[in-house]
Amino acid sequence: MQADLELFQKISDKLLAHEKKNGVVKPIKAEKLLDILNLDLSHEGINQNALESLLEEVVLSTPRTSTKLFFNQLFGGRNNKGTLGELLAVMLNNSMYTYKVGGPQVGIEKVIISKVCEMLNFGENADGTFPPGGSMSNFMAMLMARDAYNRDIKFEGVSEKMVIYTSSASHYSITKNAMFGGIGINQIRSVKVDEFGKMIPEALQEQIESDINEGLKPFFVNATAGTTVLGAFDDINAIHDITKNYENLWLHVDGAYCGSVIFSKSYKHLVDGVEKADSFSFNAHKMLNVPLSCSILITKEKHNLKHSFACEADYLYQTDGDEYNLGKTSLQCGRRNDALKFWTLWKSVGTKGLESMIDQQFNLADTARNYVVNHPDYKLYSYRDSISVCFNYKNIDPKDLCNSLYEDGKLMVGYGEFQGEVFVRLVTINSNNETDDIMNFFKVLETYVEEKESKLISV
Ligand SMILES: *Cc1c(COP(=O)(O)O)cnc(C)c1O
C-alpha cells in the first residue's frame, strides 16, 4: 500500500505541475482514443513500471476540470480541504448504511444534515440524506411527493394520471425522473418562464386548474434555485402561494446549482420562502466546490423519507437503531461517504468561509458581466444575481467558438440556449478564481478569435 500511496503522490505532483503550465489538454479525438492510449484489458497484468507510465499518461491526457481555464460546467476548481476529506473517505472505504460500519462518519453526515435543516428553518421534524447527485435528489423528492399523495402507491403502484409541474427552464432530470417513477413524461407540465428564465406563477396556477378540471391529479411542483442555463431563481413565495391551496401538492426546490446561496447573508434572499417548501436539495459539488459528487436532500417531515425509502433487512440492520442506520432513508444500499469531504471543508473554513466562496462567485460574475456590457463587441444574454454569464462575441457562432476553443486546447467553455438564442455560457463557479482569471478568460478568447477569425463561422 505504501508504495502505491507514494505513486499516487508522484502522479498527483506531476498533474499539478502540468496543470500550472497547461490549463487545458488538447483533446484526443474520441474515435482515436483506443489507438492512442493502451486502455485494452487482457488476461495477463502489466508490470509495475508499465502500469506507472500508463497511469501517468492517462492522467495527464484527461480533461482538466480544476484549472483556471475550465468554465465548461457547473463545477470546477480543486478545493484543497474538500479533496483531503475525499481522499480520506477513499482510504476508510466505509459504507454509510449502518452505524456499525460507518461509526463517526454517520455522525458527520447527521451533523451536516441537521445544520442545513436549521439554516433552512425547516423545523424539528426535518431530516435529509445524501443522494448520489442532484438528479437523484430530485428523484427522491418526487418519490416522497408521490407516496405522500397516496400512501398505497408503494404497495399498489401508480394507477392515476398524476401530474408534475416544472418550468421550461428546469433541469432534464425532472423528465428522467417522471420516466423512472411511473408517472410518465406526458404527465409533466412545462410551465412558461418570463424573460429572466423564472417560472410564471400565473401560468402554473392556470395549468393546475385546467388539469384538475380534466380529472388529473397534481402532486409535485418543482421550483428551481438556479436554472441550469441562465442561473435564474424561481419565486418560491409566489409559487407556494399557489401550491398551499391544494391538498397533497408537494413543493420541491431544486437548488442543485445555486441552492448553496443559503450560506451567504448577501444572496440567501434569492431563495426567500424556501422554509415553506416540502423539500430542498443542493449540490455541494457545484457552488461549494467539493469534489464530485456531494448532493444533499432535506425534507420537512422525516416520516416521508422513511415511508418511501425504508425497508427491513435482517442481514444488514443488526445494531444501533434506525436513527443511526442511514440506509433506512437512502436510495441505495451500499453508499459511499460523500459527507466527509464537505465536513472537512466546512470545519476548516467555518460557515463564514463557505459564505465567502459564494460571494466570490457572484463578484466574479459581476466582473464578467461588467466586462461584457462595457465592450461593444459583446452582447449579454443573462442577468444580475446569476453566476452564469451568457454572451456572444462579434457575431461568431457560439457553438463553433466553444467547440473550436476545445478542439484547439485553449479554453473549456460551453454554450447554452434560451428562448431561441444561443450563446456562450461562462460559469464563475470556481471560487479559487480571481478577477485576473476572468480577465484572462476574455483575453484568451479574444486572442483566439483574432488568430482564427476567418475560419470561424458567423451567425
Ligand atoms: C446540475 C443540476 C442538476 C443535476 O445534478 P447532478 O448532480 O448532475 O445529477 C439538477 N438540477 C439543476 C438545476 C442542476 O443545475
The ligand as a Tripos MOL2 file, in Angstrom:
@<TRIPOS>MOLECULE
LIG
   15    15     1     0     0
SMALL
NO_CHARGES

@<TRIPOS>ATOM
      1 C1        -26.6930   20.0690  -12.0660 C.3       1 LIG1
      2 C2        -28.1520   20.1720  -11.8700 C.ar      1 LIG1
      3 C3        -28.9080   19.0360  -11.5360 C.ar      1 LIG1
      4 C4        -28.3230   17.6500  -11.5720 C.3       1 LIG1
      5 O1        -27.3800   17.4010  -10.6220 O.3       1 LIG1
      6 P1        -26.3950   16.1420  -10.8310 P.3       1 LIG1
      7 O2        -25.6240   16.0950   -9.5740 O.co2     1 LIG1
      8 O3        -25.5640   16.4650  -12.0410 O.co2     1 LIG1
      9 O4        -27.2350   14.9440  -11.0580 O.co2     1 LIG1
     10 C5        -30.2440   19.1990  -11.2420 C.ar      1 LIG1
     11 N1        -30.8170   20.4050  -11.2920 N.ar      1 LIG1
     12 C6        -30.1310   21.5210  -11.6290 C.ar      1 LIG1
     13 C7        -30.8360   22.8410  -11.6480 C.3       1 LIG1
     14 C8        -28.7820   21.4340  -11.9520 C.ar      1 LIG1
     15 O5        -28.1070   22.5320  -12.3320 O.3       1 LIG1
@<TRIPOS>BOND
     1     1     2 1
     2     2     3 ar
     3     2    14 ar
     4     3     4 1
     5     3    10 ar
     6     4     5 1
     7     5     6 1
     8     6     7 2
     9     6     8 1
    10     6     9 1
    11    10    11 ar
    12    11    12 ar
    13    12    13 1
    14    12    14 ar
    15    14    15 1
@<TRIPOS>SUBSTRUCTURE
     1 LIG1         1 GROUP 0 **** ****
